[in-house]
């Protein structure tokens, strides 16, 4: 997969969370800028490029902004990575990192993170369906770790406006995964506890997103790549 004008890219997923073990996949996420002139034609450029071996997802700048403003947990982590996990970092990418605290909003963070966590719980309840028995335990444990991480990170972002990607005490996540693999309903108290925390906590985030900073950043990107052969960021 060849994508030009990559503005920011890094290692995400279990490696970034500190949850990777031997054999874990290495996931990469990034964003790129389509040449501005290509946005003016009849057919607009592809907004996402996804590849496997290696696992990499790249979103066009405008799509990435829309997803981030919507509270999407996966794209949000790109601008909160530890410095050593960035593989591509440009001045425009740094500018985006600089406005990361303006992107989340209370309602959308609450809905997105708790929504994804609830989806993980539904997957736990449907354990074993269409999955070989030998893989069932690993599958359930993985979903359980994601559920706990989404709740923990989402609540931190909601309550403080900050997002810590690397989890505290990774082994506790693996133990939780094993407990839930033995009994999926063991995940329910944690989910209910975080639902209550979200309800009782007054968020530092605005209730609705303010698109001003993201819009200004995206327009700088469009100006920069206005020429057919855009200069590097």
N, C-alpha and C positions, 0 to 999 in steps of 0.2 A: 504494500500500500504506500503510494507516494502522495503526500499532501504537502503543499507549499504554504508559506506564510504562517507557520505554527508560532503562536504567541506565548503559550505556556503549556507545559506538559510535565507530568511527573508520575511516580509510582503511587498507586492508591490501593485500596482493598486490604486484605489481611496483612500484607507486608507493612503497610502504613500504620495499621491499627496495632501492630505488635503481636498479632495472633497467628502468624504464619508458622507452620511446622514443615518438616521435611516432606517434599512432594507438593506443597501448596503452589498454586499458580501465581504468577506475578502479573498483576493488572496495571495497565497504564491508561491515564486519562489526560486529555488535553483539549485545547481549543485553537482554532485557526481563523484567519481572515480570508474570505473570498475576495478576489480582485474586485474592486468597487464597480468597474465598468460591466462586469459580468452580471451584476444585479439589475442592470437596466434593460436586459434583453427579454425576449419572449419566454425563454426557459431559464429559470434561476438555478444556480449551482446546488449541488447536493449539500444538505445541511449536516449530515453526519457520515462518518466513515468508521466502520467497525471491522476489525480483523481478529483472527485467532492465530496462535503460534507465531508471534507473540500476541497476547490478548491486549488489544489497544482500541480505545474509542476516542474519536476526535469530533468535537462539535464546532460548527461555524459560530463565530462570535455572537451573532444576534440570537441564535438558538440557545447558546449557553446562558446568555443573560436572561432570556425568558424562563428557562428552567430554574436558574438560581433565584430569580424573583418569586417564583412559585414555591420556593422552599425545598426543591429537590435535594434530598440528602446526598445522593451520589455526586452530582456536579458541585455541590457546595464545598465538599472537602478539598477540591483542587486548589482553592485560594487560602486554605488553612494548613497546608502540608508543612512539616518540618523542612528547613532549608535544604538538607542533604537529600531529600527525595525528589527535588526538581531536576529534570533532565534537560528541559528547554526553558529558559527564562529570559524574556526580552524586556526592553523598557516599557512597552505597552502592557506586557504581562505584569510587570511590577506595578504599573498604574492600576491595574485591576485588583491586585492584591491590596493596594492602598485604599480602595473603596469597599472592601469586603464587608465592613460593618454596616454599610448602608443598604445592603441587599436583602437581608432577612426581615420578615415582619411576623408579629406574634401569631396571628391567625393561621398564616400559611405554614409556618414552622410547626406549630402544634398539629395541624391537620396532616401535613406531609409525614413527619417523623412518627407520630402515633399511628397514622394510617398504614405506613409501611410495616411498623411493628405488629399491628393487628393482622396484616397479610401474612407475616411470618408465623404468627400463632395459628392461623387457619391452615397453613401448610403443615404445621406440627400435628394438628388434629387429623389431617388427612394422611398421616404417615403411612408409608408402605405402599400406597397406591401406585401402580405402574413402575415400582422400583424393586429390583432384585433384593431378596432378603439380606444378603451380605452387605448391601450398601445402605440399608434402611437406617441403621444406627448413626452412621456418619452423616447422612442427609439430615436427620433430625437434629443432631448436635450442631451442625452448621447453621441451620435456621434458628436454633435457640441462641447461638452466639450473636447472630445478626439482630435478633429481637432485643437482647440486652443492650447491645451497642447502640442501636437506634434510639432506645428509650433514654439511655444515659447521655448520649451526645445531643439529642434533641432537647432534652430538658436543660442541659447546660447552656445551649444556644438561646433557648427561650428565656431562661432566668438571668443570664449574665451578658448576652450579646457576644460571647466568645465561643470558640469551638476548638476543643482539644482532640486531635485525630488519634494520637497514640493513647490507648486505654491504660488506666491504672490496673495493676495486678492482672495481667493477661491470663494467668493460671486460673483465676476465679471464673473467667469466661469459659474456659475449657471444662472446669468442674461443673459449671451450670449446664453446659451442653450435654455432658454425660448424664446428669440428673434428669434432664428433660428427655433424653433418648430412652431412659428407662420408664419415664412416665410423662408424656407430653403435657398433661394438665399441671405439672409442677411449674410451668412457665406462667400460669395464669395469675398467681399472687404478685409477681413482679410487674406484669402488665397493668394490673389493677392499681398497684401502688403508684406507678408513674402517671396513670390517668388522673389519680387523685392529686398528685403533686402539680400537674399542669393546671388543674382546676383551681387549686388553692393559691397558686403563685401569681403575683402580679409581674408580668413580663416587662423587661426594660426596652423591649422592641416596640416600634410603632404597630398599631393594630393592623394597618393596611400598608402595603409596600409603597415606597417613594421611588419612582423610577428616574428621578432627576439625574443622579450621579451615573447610573448605568447608561442612560441615554447620552449624556455628554461624553462618556468614555467611548461608546460605540461610534459616535460621530467623529471622534478623533481617529479611530481606526479606519473609518471610511475615507476620511481625507487623506490619511497616510497611504492608503492603497488605491487611490483614485486612478493613478496611471496604470495602463494595461500591464506593465511589468513593474509591479510595486516594489519599492526598495525594502530591504529587510527592516524589521521593526527595531 
